[in-house]
Each structure stands twice: as C-alpha cells, then as structure tokens.
Amino acid sequence: QLQLAESGGGLVQPGGSLRLSCAASGFTLNYYNMGWFRQVPGKQRELVASISSGGITNYADSVKGRFTISRDNAKNTVYLQMNNLKPEDTAVYYCAGYIATMSIWGSWGQGTQVTVSS
C-alpha cells in the first residue's frame, strides 16, 4: 500500500502563508524523490518543488524564494511552506513520489485546494 495524503490548504489573501503537509503511509519516503505539484483547470500539472532522498531541493522559477520544500523522515512527511502567496498560486496541490523503476511520478494523494484571493 502506497498512500499519500495532502492537507493544509485553504483560503488566504495575497501575501499570506500556508504550510502544506503530505503524510506517507505504506512506504518510507526517505528512499524517494518527493515532489509537490499543482494544477488548475485547463492547465498542465506543474512541478512546483522537489526534494531528493538526499535532501537536494529544486523549485520552479515561479516560486523560488517564496516556497520551501522539506521532509521530516521521522514523521514520514514532506512539507511545502508557502510564503508571500500570489493569486496565480491558486491551484489544487498534490504530492507524489518518483518511481524510478517506471520513470514516473506516482502515488498521488487526493490534493488540497489553495486559493489566494482578496
């Protein structure tokens, strides 16, 4: 059983902050590259941030300096701290793990809605 559960989304005003959590069960995320994606209707799913099993992080240009991905291996959880949120950050946010043997991102959670609006 490989399961991910996102939480922490909500409605915030521009400039506000949210912290998303992705709790893993059925596997230990230590061994996976983990990523946060977001998707809006009619748009392609976008990789926002990733963190390797070794702790190396990467970010989309649109969120650099504002978002921080981290992992707490003891809690088997990955986080996305989102600061200085903008309306264009509005999306459903998903986490996923990279399944190297299949060269795909998988084990998607159900997503959590982030809405940035005044």
C-alpha positions in Angstrom: 0.0 0.0 0.0 1.4 3.3 -1.2 -0.6 6.2 0.0 -0.1 9.9 0.3 -2.5 12.4 2.0 -2.2 16.1 1.5 -3.5 18.7 4.0 -3.1 22.3 4.9 -4.7 24.1 2.1 -7.2 26.9 2.5 -8.2 30.4 1.5 -5.6 33.2 2.1 -5.2 36.7 1.0 -2.3 37.7 -1.3 0.9 37.9 0.8 -0.3 35.3 3.2 1.3 32.0 4.0 0.3 28.3 4.2 2.1 25.2 5.1 1.1 22.1 3.3 1.7 18.6 4.6 2.0 15.3 2.8 1.8 12.3 5.0 3.0 9.0 3.6 1.9 5.5 4.5 2.8 2.1 3.2 6.3 3.3 2.3 9.2 5.2 3.7 9.7 8.4 1.8 13.3 8.5 2.7 14.1 6.4 -0.3 12.2 8.6 -2.8 12.4 11.9 -4.6 9.3 13.7 -3.5 7.5 16.4 -5.3 4.8 19.0 -4.9 2.7 19.6 -8.0 -0.2 22.0 -8.6 -2.9 22.0 -11.2 -5.6 24.4 -12.3 -8.5 23.6 -14.7 -7.3 23.6 -18.3 -3.7 23.8 -17.3 -1.0 21.1 -17.3 0.1 19.8 -14.0 3.1 21.8 -12.8 6.0 20.5 -10.7 6.4 23.2 -8.1 9.2 21.8 -5.9 11.0 18.6 -5.3 13.4 17.1 -2.8 15.6 14.2 -3.3 16.2 11.3 -1.0 19.5 13.1 -0.2 17.8 16.4 0.6 18.6 18.3 -2.6 15.8 20.7 -3.5 14.6 22.2 -6.7 11.9 24.8 -7.4 10.0 26.2 -10.3 11.1 29.7 -11.2 7.7 31.0 -10.3 8.0 30.0 -6.6 11.7 30.4 -6.0 12.3 32.5 -2.9 8.7 32.0 -1.7 8.2 28.3 -1.3 10.3 25.8 0.7 10.0 22.1 0.5 11.3 20.0 3.3 11.0 16.5 4.7 10.8 15.0 8.2 11.8 11.5 7.9 10.9 10.7 11.5 7.3 11.7 10.7 7.4 10.2 7.2 6.1 13.6 5.9 7.0 16.1 3.4 6.1 19.8 3.7 5.6 22.8 1.5 5.9 26.1 3.2 4.4 28.8 1.0 5.0 32.4 1.8 4.1 35.6 0.0 1.3 33.8 -1.8 0.0 35.3 -5.0 -3.3 34.8 -6.8 -1.6 32.8 -9.5 -0.6 30.3 -6.9 -4.3 29.2 -6.7 -4.5 25.5 -7.6 -5.0 22.1 -6.2 -1.7 20.9 -4.8 -0.6 17.3 -4.9 2.3 15.4 -3.6 3.9 12.4 -5.3 6.9 10.2 -5.2 9.1 9.4 -8.2 9.0 5.8 -9.0 12.4 5.3 -10.7 11.7 1.8 -12.0 8.8 3.1 -14.0 10.2 6.6 -14.7 7.0 8.2 -13.5 5.7 10.2 -10.6 3.1 8.2 -8.7 1.3 7.5 -5.5 -0.7 10.7 -5.8 -2.7 12.0 -3.0 -6.2 13.5 -3.3 -4.8 17.0 -3.3 -5.5 20.1 -1.2 -7.0 23.3 -2.5 -5.1 26.5 -2.2 -7.0 29.7 -3.0 -5.3 33.1 -2.9 -7.7 35.9 -3.3 -8.6 39.2 -1.7 
